[in-house]
Protein backbone atom coordinates (compact mmCIF):
# COMPACT_ATOMS: atom_id res chain seq x y z
CA UNK A 1 0.00 0.00 0.00
CA UNK A 2 1.48 3.34 -1.05
CA UNK A 3 -0.44 5.40 1.50
CA UNK A 4 -2.71 4.76 4.44
CA UNK A 5 -4.55 8.01 3.79
CA UNK A 6 -7.49 6.50 1.95
CA UNK A 7 -11.12 5.73 2.64
CA UNK A 8 -10.73 1.95 2.88
CA UNK A 9 -8.05 2.25 5.56
CA UNK A 10 -10.20 4.66 7.56
CA UNK A 11 -13.13 2.25 7.46
CA UNK A 12 -10.91 -0.65 8.53
CA UNK A 13 -9.46 1.37 11.41
CA UNK A 14 -12.93 2.29 12.67
CA UNK A 15 -14.00 -1.37 12.63
CA UNK A 16 -10.75 -2.47 14.25
CA UNK A 17 -11.07 0.10 17.04
CA UNK A 18 -14.51 -1.16 18.02
CA UNK A 19 -13.36 -4.80 18.00
CA UNK A 20 -10.28 -3.90 20.07
CA UNK A 21 -12.41 -1.94 22.57
CA UNK A 22 -14.84 -4.86 22.98
CA UNK A 23 -12.00 -7.32 23.47
CA UNK A 24 -10.21 -5.12 25.99
CA UNK A 25 -13.39 -4.35 27.91
CA UNK A 26 -14.48 -7.98 28.12
CA UNK A 27 -11.04 -9.07 29.38
CA UNK A 28 -11.06 -6.32 32.01
CA UNK A 29 -14.57 -7.23 33.18
CA UNK A 30 -13.67 -10.90 33.33
CA UNK A 31 -10.56 -10.15 35.39
CA UNK A 32 -12.32 -7.86 37.84
CA UNK A 33 -15.40 -10.03 38.33
CA UNK A 34 -14.25 -13.60 37.82
CA UNK A 35 -10.61 -13.44 38.96
CA UNK A 36 -10.73 -10.70 41.59
CA UNK A 37 -14.23 -11.66 42.77
CA UNK A 38 -15.65 -8.13 42.79
CA UNK A 39 -19.42 -7.65 42.48
CA UNK A 40 -20.64 -6.85 38.96
CA UNK A 41 -22.54 -3.76 40.10
CA UNK A 42 -19.52 -2.25 41.83
CA UNK A 43 -17.25 -2.90 38.86
CA UNK A 44 -19.79 -1.51 36.37
CA UNK A 45 -20.67 1.57 38.41
CA UNK A 46 -17.34 2.53 39.95
CA UNK A 47 -14.40 1.04 38.08
CA UNK A 48 -14.98 0.87 34.32
CA UNK A 49 -16.83 4.07 33.44
CA UNK A 50 -13.99 5.36 31.23
CA UNK A 51 -13.86 2.07 29.35
CA UNK A 52 -17.64 2.07 28.90
CA UNK A 53 -17.53 5.58 27.44
CA UNK A 54 -14.66 4.67 25.13
CA UNK A 55 -16.53 1.61 23.88
CA UNK A 56 -19.69 3.68 23.38
CA UNK A 57 -17.72 6.24 21.38
CA UNK A 58 -16.23 3.52 19.17
CA UNK A 59 -19.72 2.09 18.58
CA UNK A 60 -21.10 5.54 17.76
CA UNK A 61 -18.32 6.27 15.30
CA UNK A 62 -18.87 2.95 13.53
CA UNK A 63 -22.63 3.48 13.42
CA UNK A 64 -22.27 6.97 11.94
CA UNK A 65 -19.72 5.72 9.40
CA UNK A 66 -22.01 2.89 8.25
CA UNK A 67 -25.01 5.23 8.04
CA UNK A 68 -22.96 7.72 6.05
CA UNK A 69 -21.78 5.02 3.67
CA UNK A 70 -25.37 3.86 3.15
CA UNK A 71 -26.47 7.43 2.38
CA UNK A 72 -23.49 7.95 0.06
CA UNK A 73 -24.19 4.73 -1.84
CA UNK A 74 -27.85 5.64 -2.33
CA UNK A 75 -27.12 9.22 -3.42
CA UNK A 76 -27.90 9.87 -7.08
CA UNK A 77 -27.17 13.60 -7.23
CA UNK A 78 -24.01 14.19 -9.25
CA UNK A 79 -23.07 17.29 -7.23
CA UNK A 80 -22.94 15.37 -3.99
Buried (B, 14 or more C-beta within 10 A) or exposed (E): EEEEEEEEEEBEEBBEBBEEBEEEBEEBBEEBBEEEEBEEEEBBEEBBEEBBEBBEEBBEBBEEBEEEEEEEEEEEEEEE
